[in-house]
Amino acid sequence: MKINGRHLKSAVGETVNLIEKEKDLINDINVFPVADGDTGTNLYVTLKGTWESILDLDDPRANVVSQAIAEASLLHAKGNSGVILSQFFWGFREGVDGKTELGVKDLAVAFSTGAKYAYNAVVNPVEGTMLTVMRETADWATRFVRRFSDVRTFLSNLFKKGVETLERTPELLARIGRPKVIDSGAYGFMLFLEGFIRAVGASINPFRLKKAEKVSKVKNPSRPLFCSNFLVEGADPDLLKSVASKLGDSVVVVGNGRIYKVHLHTDRPDLAEEYFSKVGKVIDRRIERIW
């Protein structure tokens, strides 16, 4: 068996259903980068928009569908986790490298490239997050790819590695002073892996969180904070990162070489838009108050 475009499309649809069921719980355990209780919602909005964009696409070629998923996710990416996942999809698409079907070795390359793209998009990568799960599963895939010839067996074992890493995220988050809980974005990424596996008919034991105590948001903050997402055309990504880093934190910049999605947490989204307009053309923005 090899993975084709219809499997990739189905993986997105399966993931949307999984995230929809779990999004409230994901919101409840959201502690990084800030405890604003929106990771599940952001992942759902990102993936639902991506799914709706590719719904009418019926193409068996993996390269065509991975391109469509990457492009749609860039436009619909929302929040820190959604923007990072979008860049993973761009890296995955790059790893597909024009192939119409994907075997085990091809999948290992695609996952590895996806993880690298995701890391490179984040100005200050932090371990214990979805980035860690992306990287460790990709590293495992690269290291052990020669042991497998069957795609389903390979993905099932990749999922097991992901669960192992996911269960370590509370310890890693505690090291940076965050509540000792499963990372919300990492859990969301594992639901994507599960959706991928469901799409190809592989067998796994799904990982589910038990009902968690909701993490408290910051009380009486000293200043307002906004989750700010800008779609900027014709700008240099390094310049966008530099500008965004001076105006806020949780900076992630993803794009396709022509259009870039910039995510940051800032108390001056108006100033951010003004500066981005000087280095490119702001063609869309989504700004939501965190507190």
C-alpha positions as a printed NumPy array, in Angstrom:
array([[  0.   ,   0.   ,   0.   ],
       [  1.052,   3.586,  -0.674],
       [ -0.428,   6.888,   0.485],
       [ -2.16 ,   8.889,  -2.23 ],
       [ -3.914,  12.232,  -2.435],
       [ -7.257,  10.861,  -1.329],
       [ -5.683,   9.503,   1.861],
       [ -4.198,  12.949,   2.601],
       [ -7.528,  14.653,   2.035],
       [ -9.294,  12.12 ,   4.241],
       [ -6.699,  12.691,   6.968],
       [ -7.752,  16.332,   7.218],
       [-11.427,  15.413,   7.419],
       [-10.801,  12.787,  10.096],
       [ -8.758,  15.278,  12.106],
       [-11.471,  17.933,  11.958],
       [-13.915,  15.45 ,  13.507],
       [-11.454,  14.481,  16.235],
       [-10.542,  18.074,  17.11 ],
       [-14.198,  19.097,  17.19 ],
       [-14.917,  16.45 ,  19.819],
       [-11.875,  17.338,  21.925],
       [-11.564,  21.119,  21.433],
       [-13.146,  22.128,  24.751],
       [-10.801,  19.833,  26.665],
       [ -7.845,  21.141,  24.646],
       [ -8.898,  24.681,  25.553],
       [ -9.06 ,  23.729,  29.236],
       [ -5.43 ,  22.535,  29.355],
       [ -4.026,  25.448,  27.323],
       [ -1.098,  26.858,  29.325],
       [  1.439,  27.737,  26.625],
       [  2.336,  30.241,  25.31 ],
       [ -0.328,  31.874,  27.492],
       [ -3.228,  30.375,  29.42 ],
       [ -5.894,  31.908,  27.19 ],
       [ -7.971,  28.782,  26.647],
       [ -8.155,  28.893,  22.856],
       [ -5.787,  26.242,  21.44 ],
       [ -8.571,  23.785,  20.68 ],
       [-10.656,  26.477,  19.02 ],
       [ -7.703,  27.735,  16.976],
       [ -6.812,  24.258,  15.733],
       [-10.43 ,  23.582,  14.859],
       [-10.809,  26.855,  12.936],
       [ -7.546,  26.191,  11.072],
       [ -8.423,  22.63 ,  10.096],
       [-12.112,  23.224,   9.429],
       [-11.241,  26.061,   7.047],
       [ -8.626,  23.886,   5.372],
       [-11.1  ,  21.018,   5.018],
       [-13.779,  23.224,   3.495],
       [-11.25 ,  24.584,   0.994],
       [-10.278,  21.131,  -0.271],
       [-13.695,  19.501,   0.031],
       [-14.357,  19.527,  -3.702],
       [-10.855,  18.401,  -4.619],
       [-10.866,  14.854,  -5.972],
       [ -7.311,  14.088,  -7.06 ],
       [ -5.372,  10.886,  -6.375],
       [ -1.968,  12.595,  -6.568],
       [ -0.265,  13.177,  -3.22 ],
       [  1.716,  16.159,  -4.48 ],
       [ -1.4  ,  17.964,  -5.709],
       [ -3.388,  17.405,  -2.518],
       [ -0.476,  18.212,  -0.167],
       [ -0.051,  21.497,  -2.049],
       [ -3.75 ,  22.291,  -1.676],
       [ -3.683,  21.487,   2.053],
       [ -0.638,  23.691,   2.606],
       [ -2.126,  26.628,   0.727],
       [ -5.506,  26.373,   2.456],
       [ -3.99 ,  26.002,   5.924],
       [ -1.892,  29.139,   5.406],
       [ -4.988,  31.197,   4.672],
       [ -7.027,  29.725,   7.537],
       [ -4.306,  29.383,  10.196],
       [ -5.372,  30.885,  13.52 ],
       [ -3.429,  31.291,  16.73 ],
       [ -0.015,  29.999,  17.697],
       [ -0.885,  26.311,  17.261],
       [ -2.771,  26.767,  13.997],
       [  0.037,  28.754,  12.399],
       [  2.66 ,  26.2  ,  13.463],
       [  0.527,  23.344,  12.12 ],
       [  0.178,  25.237,   8.838],
       [  3.942,  25.412,   8.489],
       [  4.199,  21.696,   9.24 ],
       [  1.866,  21.144,   6.282],
       [  4.11 ,  23.302,   4.092],
       [  7.128,  21.266,   5.098],
       [  5.229,  18.022,   4.529],
       [  4.322,  19.269,   1.057],
       [  7.978,  20.077,   0.382],
       [  8.965,  16.599,   1.566],
       [  6.483,  15.003,  -0.825],
       [  8.723,  16.463,  -3.542],
       [  6.347,  16.013,  -6.447],
       [  5.536,  12.358,  -5.752],
       [  2.053,  11.123,  -6.566],
       [  2.211,   8.266,  -4.041],
       [  4.106,   7.931,  -0.778],
       [  5.792,   4.87 ,   0.65 ],
       [  7.388,   4.501,   4.068],
       [ 10.613,   6.305,   3.138],
       [  8.655,   9.121,   1.515],
       [  6.524,   9.572,   4.631],
       [  9.623,   9.708,   6.827],
       [ 11.044,  12.483,   4.658],
       [  7.73 ,  14.371,   4.614],
       [  7.317,  14.231,   8.414],
       [ 10.939,  15.24 ,   8.947],
       [ 10.684,  18.196,   6.584],
       [  7.402,  19.225,   8.186],
       [  8.989,  19.296,  11.648],
       [ 11.945,  21.343,  10.386],
       [  9.675,  23.889,   8.732],
       [  7.597,  24.208,  11.908],
       [ 10.665,  24.8  ,  14.089],
       [ 12.087,  27.37 ,  11.683],
       [  8.832,  29.324,  11.723],
       [  8.979,  29.96 ,  15.474],
       [ 11.24 ,  32.762,  16.685],
       [ 11.764,  31.196,  20.123],
       [ 11.003,  27.441,  19.99 ],
       [ 10.104,  25.916,  23.357],
       [ 10.344,  22.235,  24.254],
       [  7.342,  20.516,  25.776],
       [  5.029,  21.784,  23.046],
       [  3.691,  20.488,  19.726],
       [  7.121,  21.243,  18.267],
       [  8.654,  18.571,  20.496],
       [  6.158,  15.94 ,  19.365],
       [  6.734,  16.903,  15.732],
       [ 10.507,  16.692,  16.104],
       [ 10.717,  13.478,  18.095],
       [  8.29 ,  11.589,  15.879],
       [ 10.172,  12.831,  12.81 ],
       [ 13.518,  11.824,  14.326],
       [ 12.124,   8.38 ,  15.127],
       [ 10.81 ,   8.035,  11.583],
       [ 14.184,   8.935,  10.103],
       [ 16.067,   6.599,  12.44 ],
       [ 13.874,   3.518,  12.078],
       [ 12.433,   3.88 ,   8.588],
       [ 14.434,   0.928,   7.228],
       [ 12.755,  -1.443,   9.667],
       [  9.41 ,  -1.056,   7.948],
       [  8.034,  -1.852,   4.522],
       [  4.339,  -1.556,   5.36 ],
       [  2.882,   1.96 ,   5.622],
       [  0.211,   1.059,   8.161],
       [  2.676,  -0.651,  10.516],
       [  5.074,   2.264,  10.184],
       [  2.378,   4.829,  11.057],
       [  1.086,   2.768,  13.98 ],
       [  4.558,   2.689,  15.499],
       [  5.071,   6.378,  14.741],
       [  1.913,   7.062,  16.735],
       [  3.248,   5.09 ,  19.703],
       [  6.384,   7.237,  19.684],
       [  4.209,  10.329,  19.578],
       [  2.246,   9.209,  22.633],
       [  5.492,   8.62 ,  24.534],
       [  6.616,  12.162,  23.766],
       [  3.2  ,  13.637,  24.524],
       [  3.247,  12.065,  27.985],
       [  6.568,  13.804,  28.69 ],
       [  5.246,  17.287,  27.937],
       [  4.008,  17.973,  31.502],
       [  7.553,  17.52 ,  32.854],
       [  9.01 ,  19.725,  30.125],
       [  6.44 ,  22.466,  30.69 ],
       [  7.057,  22.351,  34.441],
       [ 10.728,  23.149,  33.78 ],
       [  9.712,  26.526,  32.34 ],
       [  7.34 ,  27.273,  35.191],
       [  4.068,  26.217,  33.571],
       [  1.381,  24.   ,  35.133],
       [  2.223,  20.317,  34.879],
       [ -0.299,  19.287,  32.23 ],
       [ -0.278,  17.653,  28.811],
       [  0.528,  20.382,  26.284],
       [ -2.609,  21.389,  24.432],
       [ -0.971,  21.934,  21.031],
       [  0.931,  18.669,  21.302],
       [ -2.311,  16.833,  22.025],
       [ -3.861,  18.512,  19.003],
       [ -1.   ,  17.346,  16.808],
       [ -1.442,  13.793,  18.075],
       [ -5.091,  13.983,  17.032],
       [ -3.843,  14.898,  13.558],
       [ -1.612,  11.805,  13.584],
       [ -4.604,   9.739,  14.644],
       [ -6.661,  11.255,  11.842],
       [ -3.91 ,  10.384,   9.375],
       [ -3.83 ,   6.805,  10.629],
       [ -7.602,   6.484,  10.484],
       [ -7.498,   7.69 ,   6.877],
       [ -5.202,   4.831,   5.828],
       [ -6.943,   2.157,   7.883],
       [ -4.083,   1.451,  10.283],
       [ -4.673,   0.041,  13.756],
       [ -3.837,   1.972,  16.946],
       [ -4.969,   2.429,  20.519],
       [ -6.219,   6.047,  20.537],
       [ -4.844,   8.316,  23.237],
       [ -7.471,  10.329,  25.096],
       [ -7.123,  12.737,  27.959],
       [ -9.377,  12.284,  30.925],
       [-11.415,  15.297,  31.936],
       [ -8.929,  17.876,  33.163],
       [ -9.28 ,  20.689,  35.628],
       [ -9.497,  23.93 ,  33.707],
       [ -6.324,  26.006,  33.932],
       [ -7.   ,  29.472,  35.329],
       [ -6.399,  32.457,  33.123],
       [ -4.307,  35.393,  34.271],
       [ -6.247,  37.596,  36.67 ],
       [ -6.003,  41.387,  36.665],
       [ -3.347,  41.648,  33.93 ],
       [ -1.224,  44.783,  33.916],
       [ -1.948,  45.477,  30.246],
       [ -4.28 ,  44.255,  27.514],
       [ -2.983,  41.53 ,  25.227],
       [ -4.19 ,  40.596,  21.757],
       [ -3.744,  37.433,  19.701],
       [ -2.862,  39.045,  16.383],
       [ -2.739,  37.312,  13.009],
       [ -1.781,  39.178,   9.842],
       [ -1.612,  37.948,   6.266],
       [  1.135,  39.934,   4.538],
       [  2.027,  39.847,   0.862],
       [  5.382,  40.671,  -0.711],
       [  7.474,  40.954,   2.459],
       [ 10.739,  39.393,   3.581],
       [  9.984,  36.727,   6.245],
       [ 13.104,  37.517,   8.276],
       [ 12.122,  41.177,   8.36 ],
       [  8.617,  40.234,   9.462],
       [ 10.086,  38.138,  12.28 ],
       [ 12.351,  41.003,  13.33 ],
       [  9.533,  43.555,  13.358],
       [  7.095,  41.244,  15.148],
       [  9.664,  40.329,  17.821],
       [ 10.048,  44.003,  18.74 ],
       [  6.308,  44.426,  19.212],
       [  5.379,  41.249,  21.087],
       [  6.093,  37.596,  21.719],
       [  4.87 ,  34.143,  20.649],
       [  6.022,  35.148,  17.171],
       [  5.484,  32.673,  14.343],
       [  5.924,  33.512,  10.657],
       [  4.857,  31.015,   7.983],
       [  4.391,  31.376,   4.262],
       [  4.758,  30.162,   0.718],
       [  7.365,  32.599,  -0.587],
       [  4.778,  35.169,  -1.62 ],
       [  2.262,  35.442,   1.22 ],
       [  3.09 ,  35.122,   4.917],
       [  0.948,  34.613,   7.995],
       [  2.361,  36.449,  11.021],
       [  1.181,  35.505,  14.506],
       [  2.124,  37.421,  17.643],
       [  0.802,  38.37 ,  21.054],
       [  1.012,  42.117,  21.504],
       [ -0.64 ,  45.012,  23.299],
       [ -0.343,  47.132,  20.128],
       [ -1.847,  45.293,  17.161],
       [ -2.481,  48.671,  15.527],
       [  1.227,  49.441,  15.601],
       [  2.032,  45.954,  14.292],
       [ -0.234,  46.462,  11.293],
       [  1.304,  49.871,  10.648],
       [  4.82 ,  48.429,  10.589],
       [  3.851,  45.378,   8.507],
       [  2.251,  47.72 ,   5.976],
       [  5.602,  49.423,   5.543],
       [  7.415,  46.218,   4.574],
       [  4.617,  44.533,   2.608],
       [  0.9  ,  44.615,   1.893],
       [ -1.44 ,  43.544,   4.701],
       [ -4.244,  41.712,   2.923],
       [ -6.02 ,  40.274,   5.962],
       [ -5.925,  40.453,   9.715],
       [ -7.613,  38.692,  12.646],
       [ -7.206,  40.277,  16.061],
       [ -8.776,  38.91 ,  19.232],
       [ -8.333,  40.155,  22.779],
       [ -6.764,  37.618,  25.135],
       [ -7.298,  39.769,  28.222]])
